[in-house]
Amino acid sequence: MSEQHTYRVIVRGTWDGLTDEARARLVAEAADHGLTSMRFTEEGTLTYEPSPLKHFSMRYVVVSDAADGEEMAGALAEERAETTLRELELGHTGLRSTVTDLDTMKINFKPASRR
């Protein structure tokens, strides 16, 4: 069995071809999809600004084989985003992702201050 890594993936895109109904729904639900909802989850969280209703992002946690790398994690997250947006009947274009491998991320600890 190969080693599994945990990735945080941000998928960004642009709203495109939204129906009037979808646009109204997004504006009405905007408070649930603002800065306070930004979390990395397996199901993904959708965030956007209601005015202007132009761009959005979705945040995912993806667990995948380390051998497949960040590109595969990004592709999996984009596929999840595509499925979710299609199910919600939200028109979009230009999905692209940014991936961070949490298992290889370097953390710089600041030394404790001396008193």
PyMOL commands that set and color helices and strands:
alter all, ss='L'
color gray80, all
select helices_A, chain A and resi 20-28+30-33+35-37+66-87
alter helices_A, ss='H'
color red, helices_A
select strands_A, chain A and resi 4-15+45-48+55-65+92-101
alter strands_A, ss='S'
color yellow, strands_A
deselect
rebuild
show_as cartoon
